[in-house]
Amino acid sequence: MTATPAPDMDSTSSSSAPRRRSRRPAAIAAFVVVAGALGYLMYGGVEENLVYFLTPNELVAKGEKAIDRPVRLGGQVVPGSVQWNADALDLRFRVTDGAKEILVHSTGAPPQMFRAGIGVVVEGKYGRGGVFESHSLMVKHSNEYRAPTKADGDHPARLDKTLIRSSGA
């Protein structure tokens, strides 16, 4: 048997070692970049895109900070304040939280459940003239479902009346 010299371990391991070492910093750098990008997407710029939900009292208390900033205003529609022009699709009403009232102007048809005394959330901007210009109007309603009974009848108009009666108005 002829003895064959053992391969030089240093030459084999040293040629692959630089490759492994050069990959590790690149992988760490890629991880840092990806983590930074995800962090920015999750937290960066969130403040700019938040839309606050305020009561009329809170909105008035903010003063100049609330002017021409996108906000959501929530409260109750003041009875007797609804002015609806169906031809112009122009709606004006007052929203209250029990302490303050704010005049709201909205264009477009209101939701079917909209009426005086119901809770609403309007999204838009509060103007210098004290009028809230709304581009979105949502009504608050109960999330409780009650199946129609025999007393309600089968007529859809009667079912609608039970929905309004059960919402607390």
C-alpha positions in Angstrom: 0.0 0.0 0.0 1.2 3.3 -0.9 0.6 6.1 1.5 -1.1 9.0 0.0 -0.5 12.3 1.6 -3.5 13.7 3.5 -5.1 16.7 1.8 -4.0 20.0 3.2 -6.9 21.0 5.6 -5.8 24.5 5.9 -6.0 25.2 2.1 -9.5 23.8 1.8 -10.9 25.4 4.9 -9.3 28.7 4.3 -10.8 29.1 0.8 -14.4 28.7 2.0 -13.9 30.7 5.3 -13.8 34.1 3.6 -17.0 33.3 1.8 -18.8 32.4 5.0 -17.4 35.5 6.7 -18.5 37.8 3.9 -22.0 36.3 3.8 -22.6 36.9 7.5 -22.3 40.7 7.5 -24.4 40.9 4.4 -27.1 38.8 6.0 -27.0 40.9 9.2 -27.2 44.1 7.0 -30.2 42.7 5.1 -31.9 41.8 8.3 -31.4 45.3 9.8 -32.7 46.9 6.6 -35.8 44.7 6.5 -36.5 45.2 10.2 -36.0 49.0 9.8 -38.4 49.1 6.9 -41.0 47.1 8.7 -40.6 49.3 11.8 -41.1 52.4 9.7 -44.2 51.0 8.0 -45.7 50.1 11.4 -44.8 53.2 13.3 -43.5 55.8 11.0 -46.1 58.2 9.6 -48.9 56.7 11.7 -49.4 60.0 13.4 -50.1 61.7 10.1 -52.7 59.1 9.1 -54.6 58.9 12.4 -58.1 60.3 12.4 -59.3 61.2 15.9 -62.7 60.6 17.3 -63.8 63.6 19.4 -66.9 64.9 21.1 -68.1 68.4 20.3 -66.8 69.6 23.7 -63.4 68.1 23.0 -63.3 69.6 19.5 -64.1 73.1 20.7 -61.5 72.7 23.6 -58.8 72.0 21.0 -59.2 75.5 19.6 -56.8 76.3 16.7 -55.3 72.8 16.7 -58.6 71.4 15.5 -59.1 73.8 12.6 -58.8 72.3 9.1 -57.5 69.0 10.5 -59.1 65.6 9.6 -61.1 64.4 12.6 -64.1 62.3 13.4 -66.8 64.0 15.4 -69.3 61.9 17.4 -72.4 62.8 19.2 -76.2 62.9 19.1 -78.2 64.7 16.4 -80.0 67.6 18.1 -83.8 67.2 17.7 -85.3 70.0 15.4 -81.9 70.8 13.9 -82.0 68.7 10.8 -82.3 70.7 7.5 -82.4 68.4 4.4 -82.5 69.7 0.8 -83.2 66.6 -1.3 -82.8 68.4 -4.6 -79.3 69.8 -3.7 -78.3 66.8 -1.6 -77.5 69.3 1.1 -77.8 68.3 4.8 -77.3 70.5 7.8 -77.8 69.5 11.5 -76.3 70.0 14.9 -74.4 67.4 16.9 -74.2 67.5 20.7 -72.5 65.6 23.5 -74.8 67.2 26.1 -72.3 70.1 26.8 -71.6 71.7 23.4 -73.3 71.8 20.0 -71.6 71.9 16.6 -73.2 72.7 13.2 -72.5 70.0 10.7 -72.7 70.4 6.9 -72.8 67.3 4.7 -73.4 66.8 1.0 -74.8 63.6 -0.3 -77.7 61.5 0.8 -77.7 60.6 4.5 -78.0 56.9 5.6 -81.6 55.6 5.8 -81.5 55.4 9.6 -80.4 59.0 10.0 -82.8 61.1 12.0 -83.0 63.5 14.9 -81.8 62.1 18.3 -79.7 59.3 16.8 -76.0 58.9 17.5 -73.8 59.8 14.6 -70.1 59.9 13.6 -69.1 62.4 11.0 -65.7 62.6 9.4 -64.3 65.8 7.9 -62.8 69.1 9.0 -63.8 71.8 11.4 -63.7 75.2 9.8 -62.9 78.6 11.2 -66.6 79.6 10.9 -67.5 77.0 13.4 -69.1 74.6 10.8 -67.9 71.0 10.6 -67.7 70.1 6.9 -68.4 66.4 6.7 -67.5 64.1 3.8 -68.7 61.0 5.6 -71.7 60.4 7.8 -72.3 57.2 9.8 -75.1 56.5 12.2 -74.6 54.6 15.4 -77.1 51.8 16.0 -77.6 48.9 18.2 -75.8 45.7 17.2 -78.5 43.6 18.8 -80.5 41.5 16.4 -84.1 40.6 17.2 -85.9 38.2 14.9 -89.3 39.5 13.7 -92.3 38.2 15.7 -95.8 37.5 14.6 -96.9 40.8 16.1 -94.5 42.6 13.8 -96.2 41.1 10.7 -94.6 40.2 7.5 -94.7 43.6 5.8 -91.2 45.2 5.4 -92.4 48.6 6.5 -93.5 47.2 9.8 -90.2 45.5 10.3 -88.5 48.9 9.7 -90.7 50.5 12.4 -89.6 47.9 14.9 -85.9 48.6 14.1 -86.4 52.3 14.8 -88.4 51.7 17.9 -85.8 49.2 19.4 -82.9 51.6 18.8 -83.8 53.7 21.8 -85.4 56.7 20.0 
